[in-house]
Amino acid sequence: MLILRLFCELLPLLLLGYLIGRFKPDLSSQIVTPLINFGVPVSLMALLLRSGLDWLLFQALLMTLLAIGLLIAVIRIFPKLRRGIGSHSLLLGSVFGNSGYFGIPVSLALLPNHSLSFSIGYDLGATLLVWTLGPMLLSEFSPQLNGKYAWTNLLGVLTTSPASKGLVGAVLIQWTPWSEQIASALWIPSRIVIVLALTVVGIRLGSFDFAKDPFNRNLRLLIQPILLMKLFVLPALMLALAKAFSLSSLMCNALVLQAATPTAISVLLLAEASGKDQDVAAFLVSWSTLIALVTVPTWFVVLLRMN
């Protein structure tokens, strides 16, 4: 029933967004700015206040940094893996997932409400890491991502990140005597924001120019190792680390499902900024999202049986 609920929440919105994106590809740019600046922070505030704020959120953040950093190190150390990934853009695509727009709805559909803080901790950690490593790895291809600009951009992204805004807002509200009332008032708007966020993901998928040739053989062969890393190896690594550190089943499930999310659209944005691998990044985002509709429920079933 939970997996059916997941499909009922994800598929209609992604399909609606995809159809909109085929005819009005610029619509996402009109929606995404107010959504990121106002909607997503409000939604995250409501989710955090409902699930509770404690040090376990930061434990989830640290586990995220550890898992992603370890996988990047392994890929960089072993020549065969490094050659299989092929480029820095694809390296980013193999480890950074759409944990905000895709992962949070997954968590809401499949896990108890109090697991949301773990999912948001993952999103915060991944946001921190992708906007730290991304500009640094791609700086050789783009002067705009080099030197002081990269660090200025990182600081700007972190301070304006929806995850950061939501966390700060939730902390401030929790200090007030009206935190429960505010959390209740924000709950319905937060659900509306998640609906819009998923629709935007669908619009972006529908707007990709290469969608006219979705089975391009060369691109398909190029992204196969990245899909394997992102959708199977990273969640398996997170599961192994969660067991090694004796994390609770709830935190383990939340982190593994976040690790199993498809490649983040921010990877495509970084590829576009560097002027390299844009088509490959777009192809990867699209196909990883479609395949994740099967692999994420599969990981959930695996986690249930293990627990």
N, C-alpha and C positions, 0 to 999 in steps of 0.2 A: 504493500500500500504506500509506503514512504517513497519508493522509487517511482511509482505511478504519479504521486503528488509532485515529485521533482519534474517529471516530463510535462505534466500539466502546467507547471509554472514556467518552465523554460521554453518549450517548443513553440507555443503559440506566439509568444513575444518575439522570439528570434525570427520566426517566419514572417510575422507582421513587419518587423524592422527590415528584414531582407527585401520584401516586396516594395517597401517604401524606398529603400536604397537604390533599387533598380531604376526607379523613375525620378526620384528626387534625392540624388546623392549628397547634395549640399545641405540637406535638412539637419544632418547630424551636427554640423558645425554651429548651427543656430541654437540647437538644444544643449550641446555639451558644455558650453561656457557657463550659463546659469546653473546647469546641473552640477558641475564640478565646484563652482564657487559657493553655491548656497544649498542645493538639494542634497548632495551626498554627505556633506558635513552634518546637516540636520538629521539625515537618516542614521548616520553612524552614532551620533549623540544619543538618539532614541534607543538604538540597539545596545549600546554600551550601558546606558542607564538601566535598561531592562535586564541585561545579563549580569551586571555588576562589574565594578572596577576593583581589581586587586593586583597583587604582585605577579600572579600567574599569567596575566597578559604579557608582562615583560619577559617572563620565562618563555612564553611562546615566541616572542620576538627573537630572543637569543637562540632558540632552537632553529628558527628560520634562517638566521645568519649562518649558523653552523652547517646546516644541511646544504644550503645553496653554495656557500663558500667551499665546502668540502668537495662537492661535485665539480665546481669550476676548477679547483686545484687538480683533481684527478684528470680531467679532460686536458688541462694544460701540460701536465707532467708526462702523460703517455703519448708518444708520437702518433700511434695508430688512431687513437681517439681524436687527437687534435686534427689530423688529416681528414678523418671522417666527418667532423663538424664543418670544416672548410673555411669559415670566416668568423670574424668577431661578431657580426650581426647574428649569425646563426648560433654562435655560442650563447649569446644573450637569450635567444629564442628557445634554447634547450633547457634553461633553468628558471626563467621568470614567467610566471603565469598570470592570468587574468583573475587574481584573487579577490579584487574588489567587486567588479561588475558581475562576474560569473560565480566566484567562490562564495560570496555572502549569500546569494539566493540558494545555492546548494546547501549551505549550512542551515539556513532557515527551514528548508524543506526536509532535510534528513536528520538533523540533530536537535537536541533540546535547546531552549533559548539561552540557558546559561553557558553554552559552549561558544556563543558568539564572540566573547572577549578573546578567546583563543584564535578564532578566525581573523579577527581584526588585528591581533598581535602579529599574525603571519603577514597580513597585508602591510602593516607598518614596516616590518623588517624587510620585506621584499621591495617596497618603495624606496627605502633608504639605500638598499644595495644596488638596485638597478640604476638609480640616478647618480650613484657614486661611480660604479664600474663602467656603466654604459658610455658616458662621455669620455672617460679615460681610455677605454679600449678603442673607441671610434675616432679619437682625436687625430690620428695619423691621416685620416681621410678627409677631415674637415677642420679648417682653421677656426670655425665658429665654435667648435667643441673643445678647443685647446686652452691650456694655461689657466689664467685667472678666470676666464669666462666660464670654464667648466665648473670651477668651485663656486663662482657666483651663481651660476645656473642651478647647481645642486642646492645651495642654500635657499634660493628662491623657490625651487620645487618643493623642498621639505617644509618651508614655512607656509606655502600655499597649498600643500597637499591636502586633499579631502580627509585622509586618514589623520593627519596631524591636527587639522581644524576640529574634526569630530572628537578626538581624544581630549584636546584642551577644553573644548566646550563642555564635554561631559564631566570633566574634573571640576570646572567652575560651577556647573549646575548642581553637582552632588554636594557641594559645600553649602548650598542654600537650604532653607527649611522647606522649600516647595519642590524638591527634586522628584518626588513620586508623582505629583500632579503634572509637572512639566513632561515627565517621561510618558505619562498616559496621553497627554495632548499631542505629543510628537509621534506617537506610534503609527497612526493612519497616514500622516504625511510621509513617514519613512517608508512605508510599503509602496506608496505611489512613486516615490523616487526610485526604488528598486525596479519597479515595472518600467519606468522610463529608461533606466540604465541598461536593462536588458534589450529594450527596443533599439537603443543607440548602438549596441554591439551588433545587432542584426542589420541596422542601416549601414554601418561601416562594412560589414561583410558583403552586402548587396552593392555597395558603391565601388568595390575593387574592379578595376578595368579588366584584369585577367580572368574574371569570372566567365567570360565568353569561351575560355578554353580551360575548364576546371580540371581536365585530366592530362595536362601537359606532362609528357613523360619525363623530360629532362628535369623539370622542377620537382616532380614527384620523387624521382630517385635522389635528388639532392636533399630533400627534407626528411627522408625516411629515418636517418640516424637521429635527427633532432626530435622527431616525433617519439622515437623509442626512448630517448633520454628524458623528455619532458613528461610524457604520459605514463611511463612505466618505471624508469630507473630512479628518478627523483622521489616519487612517492614511496618506492620500495626502500630507498635510503632513509627517508624520514621515518618510516615504520621501524627500521632497524635501530635508528638512533633513539626513537621513543621507547623502544623496549630496553635498550641498553641503559637509558637513564631512568627507567622505571616510572615513566609518566603515567598518569591516570588514563584509563580507557577513553574518557571523554576528550581529554586534550590530544591524545594520540589520534583518535578518529578525526578530530577537527583539523589537525595539522596535516595528516595524510591526504585528506580530501582537498585541502587548499593546495598542497603540493601537486595534486593530480589535475589541477585546472589547466586549460589550454593556454598557449602562448599569449602573453600580454600584448595589447595594442600599443603600449608604450614602446615595445621593441620596434614596431613598425615606425613609430614617430621618430625614434632615434636613428633608424636606418635612413629615413627620409632626410633628416638633418645632416647626416654624413654624406648623402648622395651616393650611397652604395647599397646594393642588395635589396632595393625597395620591393621589386617584384617578388623576390624569393620570400622576403619577410611577410608580405601580404598573403602569398600562397600558404605560408606556414600558419599564420594566424587563422585563416579561413579553415583549412583542413584540420588543424588541431582542435578547433572549436567543434567541428562536426564529429570528429572521432571521440572527443571527450564526452559527448552525449551517451556513448556506450561505455567508455572506460571508467568514468567517474562512478556510475552505478555499480560497475563490476568491483571497483575498489571498496565500495560501501558494503557489498555482500561479503567480500573477503574479510573486512574488519569485523562484521557481525559474527562470522563463523569463528574468528580468532578469539573474540571476547566471550 
